[in-house]
């Protein structure tokens, strides 16, 4: 279970980073 939690945390971090990058790209395009 610990391993699963660690993997879930990594996935969550990755998707958050991905969403942040997409958000920045969108903001750049709207300028």
N, C-alpha and C positions, 0 to 999 in steps of 0.2 A: 504493500500500500504506500509506503514511503516513496518508493521509486516512482509509482504512478503520480503521486502528488508533485514530485519534482518535475516530472515530464510535463504535467499539466501547467505548472508555473512557467516552464520554458516556453510552451506553446502560447500561453497567454501573453507573455512578454513579447514574443515574436509578432503575434497578430496586432498587439497594441502599437508596436513600432511601425508595422506595415500600414496601419490605419493613419498613423501620424504622418508618415511620408506621403501617403495619398492626399491627405488634407493639405499639406504644404504645397504639393504640386498643383492642386486645384486653386489654391490661393494665388500662386504665381501666375497661373493662366488668366485669372480674372483681372489682374492688374493691368 
